[in-house]
């Protein structure tokens, strides 16, 4: 792993908080277990409690520098990651110096003492930082690979779905009412949507390029079993829609509103159907 090697970027604030906290805890464990650089000579009834702020300082320094670096739009490399670690160690030494001088040692401020603190911080922080860089590189690389594979899988599924669209446009939907007293053949490309109305369904479809509607006695579930295909999906507990007729859609994961060609009202895509419907709409509908 050379300095010019691209270092995977993190886009997650949660990941930064987690890794920064782990580094702070590791830093604290080194202090209380090995007690380096005179820490063992420090005697106090609340010794471990007084050492805890060093962990907080470390966690905060790692978090703030990582958060700021995430805003930088340039390509991130291993060299820049190492440079970032030096900046973090420098920030740790500043906070640690003032904490030690003003609250623990209570000695006069001096540049020489600061240099000692910087050396101590670098000595303790360097091995922890090396482990941090390597572990984070492995974690972010694996996460990036999983995300890429997931995106490729989704694209392949969507592509495969579209291969059926042209075939489906030539198919006929056979709608039969509950008591078989109504039978209708509707081309897939002519079907617009269906909505439930008590024990009936209202079909909206084109016939000779004229938009018509027909009320038949059938449950929406039974109707769906007769007409569902890749382009015709249930979007709400009371709605079945031909997604190829959608011209616009808007909303979020809590629900979407869709507009259909020649239909003067918006229809609802409920939250339960967002994940299965919206990825298809994003490919061929216009989003305002």
C-alpha positions in Angstrom: 0.0 0.0 0.0 2.0 3.0 -1.4 1.4 6.7 -0.5 -0.3 7.3 -3.9 -2.8 4.4 -3.5 -6.4 5.6 -3.4 -7.7 5.4 0.1 -11.5 4.5 0.3 -13.6 7.4 1.4 -16.2 7.3 4.1 -19.5 9.0 3.5 -21.0 7.9 6.9 -20.9 10.1 10.0 -21.8 7.0 12.0 -18.7 5.2 10.8 -16.5 8.2 11.8 -18.0 8.4 15.3 -17.5 4.6 15.8 -13.9 4.5 14.6 -13.0 7.7 16.5 -14.5 6.2 19.7 -12.6 3.0 19.2 -9.3 4.9 18.8 -10.0 6.9 22.0 -10.7 3.7 24.0 -7.6 2.1 22.6 -5.5 5.2 23.6 -7.0 5.1 27.1 -6.3 1.3 27.5 -2.6 2.0 26.6 -2.4 4.7 29.3 -3.9 2.6 32.1 -2.3 -0.7 31.2 1.3 0.3 30.2 1.3 3.7 32.0 4.1 5.1 29.8 6.1 8.3 30.1 5.8 8.8 33.8 2.2 8.0 34.1 3.1 5.2 36.5 4.6 7.8 38.8 1.4 9.8 38.9 -0.3 9.1 42.2 -3.9 10.1 42.9 -7.0 8.4 44.3 -8.9 9.3 41.1 -6.0 8.5 38.8 -8.0 6.5 36.2 -10.7 9.1 36.1 -8.3 11.9 35.6 -6.7 10.0 32.7 -10.1 9.6 31.0 -10.1 13.1 29.4 -7.2 12.0 27.3 -9.5 9.4 25.7 -12.1 12.1 25.1 -9.5 14.4 23.6 -8.3 11.6 21.3 -11.9 10.7 20.2 -12.8 14.4 19.6 -9.6 15.1 17.6 -10.1 12.0 15.4 -13.7 12.9 14.8 -13.3 16.6 13.9 -10.4 16.0 11.5 -12.1 13.1 9.8 -15.3 15.0 9.5 -13.5 18.0 7.9 -11.6 15.8 5.6 -14.8 14.2 4.4 -15.9 17.6 3.0 -12.8 17.8 0.8 -13.7 16.9 -2.8 -10.3 15.8 -4.0 -9.4 12.1 -4.4 -8.2 10.7 -1.1 -4.9 8.7 -1.0 -3.0 6.8 1.6 -0.5 9.6 1.8 -3.2 12.1 2.6 -4.6 9.7 5.2 -1.2 9.5 6.9 -0.8 13.3 6.7 -4.3 13.6 8.3 -3.1 11.3 11.2 -0.2 13.7 11.9 -2.6 16.6 12.0 -4.8 14.6 14.4 -1.8 13.8 16.7 -0.8 17.5 16.6 -4.4 18.5 17.7 -4.4 15.8 20.4 -1.0 17.1 21.8 -2.4 20.7 21.9 -5.5 19.7 23.9 -3.6 17.2 26.1 -0.9 19.8 26.8 -3.4 22.4 28.1 -5.3 19.8 30.1 -2.1 18.5 31.7 -0.7 21.9 32.4 -3.8 23.7 33.6 -5.5 20.8 35.5 -3.0 18.1 36.4 0.6 19.4 36.7 -0.5 23.1 37.1 2.9 24.3 35.9 3.7 27.3 33.8 3.0 27.2 30.1 6.1 26.7 27.9 6.9 25.7 24.4 9.4 23.1 25.6 6.7 21.3 27.6 4.4 21.4 24.6 7.1 19.7 22.5 7.4 17.0 25.2 3.6 16.5 25.1 3.7 16.3 21.3 6.4 13.6 21.5 4.4 11.6 24.0 1.3 11.9 22.0 3.1 10.8 18.8 4.8 7.9 20.6 1.5 6.5 22.0 -0.6 7.5 19.0 1.5 6.2 16.2 1.0 2.4 16.8 -2.7 3.0 17.4 -2.9 5.1 14.3 -1.1 2.5 12.1 -3.7 -0.1 13.2 -6.4 2.4 12.6 -5.3 3.2 9.1 -5.0 -0.4 8.1 -8.2 -1.6 9.7 -10.2 1.3 8.3 -8.7 0.7 4.8 -9.8 -2.9 4.9 -13.3 -2.1 6.3 -14.0 0.7 3.8 -12.7 -1.3 0.9 -15.0 -4.2 1.7 -17.9 -1.9 2.3 -17.3 -0.1 -1.0 -17.0 -3.5 -2.8 -20.3 -4.7 -1.3 -22.1 -1.4 -2.3 -20.7 -1.7 -5.8 -21.8 -5.3 -6.1 -25.3 -4.4 -4.8 -25.6 -1.5 -7.3 -24.5 -3.8 -10.2 -27.0 -6.5 -9.0 -29.8 -3.9 -9.0 -28.8 -2.6 -12.4 -28.8 -6.2 -13.8 -32.2 -6.9 -12.3 -33.6 -3.7 -13.8 -32.1 -4.4 -17.2 -33.5 -7.9 -17.1 -36.9 -6.5 -16.3 -36.8 -4.1 -19.2 -36.1 -7.0 -21.6 -39.6 -8.2 -20.9 -41.2 -4.8 -21.4 -41.3 -4.9 -25.2 -42.5 -8.5 -25.1 -45.3 -7.6 -22.6 -46.5 -4.7 -24.7 -47.9 -7.2 -27.3 -49.6 -9.4 -24.6 -53.3 -9.4 -23.8 -54.7 -9.2 -20.3 -57.7 -11.4 -19.7 -59.9 -10.0 -17.0 -62.7 -12.3 -15.8 -65.2 -11.1 -13.1 -66.0 -13.1 -9.9 -69.1 -14.8 -11.4 -67.7 -15.0 -14.9 -70.3 -12.6 -16.2 -67.7 -10.2 -17.5 -64.8 -11.0 -19.7 -62.4 -8.5 -21.2 -59.2 -8.7 -23.2 -57.0 -5.6 -22.7 -53.6 -5.1 -24.2 -50.9 -4.5 -21.6 -50.0 -1.1 -23.2 -53.7 -0.1 -23.0 -54.2 -0.8 -19.3 -53.8 2.3 -17.2 -54.8 1.4 -13.6 -57.4 -0.3 -11.4 -58.8 0.8 -8.1 -60.8 -1.1 -5.5 -64.3 0.0 -4.5 -65.8 -2.3 -1.8 -66.4 -5.6 -3.6 -65.8 -4.1 -7.0 -62.9 -2.8 -9.0 -62.9 0.0 -11.5 -60.7 -0.6 -14.5 -59.3 2.3 -16.4 -58.0 1.4 -19.9 -57.8 2.5 -23.5 -60.0 1.2 -26.2 -59.4 2.5 -29.7 -57.3 5.2 -28.2 -60.2 6.4 -26.0 -59.8 6.3 -22.2 -62.6 4.2 -20.7 -63.5 2.7 -17.3 -65.4 -0.4 -16.4 -66.8 -1.5 -13.0 -66.6 -5.3 -12.4 -67.3 -7.4 -9.4 -63.9 -8.8 -8.4 -61.5 -8.3 -5.5 -58.3 -6.4 -6.2 -56.3 -9.4 -5.1 -58.0 -11.7 -7.7 -57.7 -9.0 -10.3 -54.0 -8.7 -9.6 -53.5 -12.4 -10.0 -55.0 -12.1 -13.5 -53.0 -9.1 -14.8 -49.8 -8.6 -12.8 -46.6 -8.5 -14.9 -43.3 -6.6 -14.9 -45.0 -3.3 -15.8 -48.2 -3.7 -13.9 -47.8 -3.5 -10.2 -49.7 -3.0 -7.0 -48.7 0.3 -5.5 -51.3 0.6 -2.7 -53.7 -1.7 -1.0 -56.4 -0.3 -3.3 -54.5 0.4 -6.5 -52.9 -1.4 -9.4 -51.0 0.7 -11.9 -49.3 0.3 -15.2 -46.0 1.9 -14.4 -45.3 2.7 -18.0 -48.2 5.1 -17.9 -46.6 7.2 -15.1 -45.3 10.6 -16.3 -44.2 12.1 -13.0 -43.6 11.1 -9.4 -42.5 12.8 -6.2 -42.1 11.9 -2.5 -39.8 10.0 -0.2 -39.6 6.6 1.6 -42.7 7.4 3.6 -44.7 7.5 0.4 -44.9 8.8 -3.2 -47.5 10.5 -5.4 -47.6 9.6 -9.0 -49.2 11.2 -12.1 -50.5 9.2 -15.0 -51.0 10.3 -18.5 -54.6 11.7 -19.1 -55.6 11.1 -15.5 -56.5 14.3 -13.6 -55.5 13.2 -10.1 -52.5 12.0 -8.3 -52.3 8.4 -7.1 -50.5 7.2 -4.0 -47.6 4.7 -3.7 -47.7 3.6 -0.1 -44.6 3.0 2.0 -44.9 -0.8 1.7 -44.5 -0.7 -2.1 -41.9 2.0 -2.4 -38.9 -0.4 -2.6 -40.4 -2.5 -5.4 -42.0 0.3 -7.5 -39.8 3.4 -7.3 -36.6 1.8 -8.8 -38.6 1.0 -11.9 -40.1 4.4 -12.1 -36.7 6.1 -11.9 -35.8 4.5 -15.2 -38.6 5.8 -17.4 -40.7 8.4 -15.5 -39.9 12.1 -15.3 -39.3 13.3 -11.7 -39.9 17.0 -11.2 
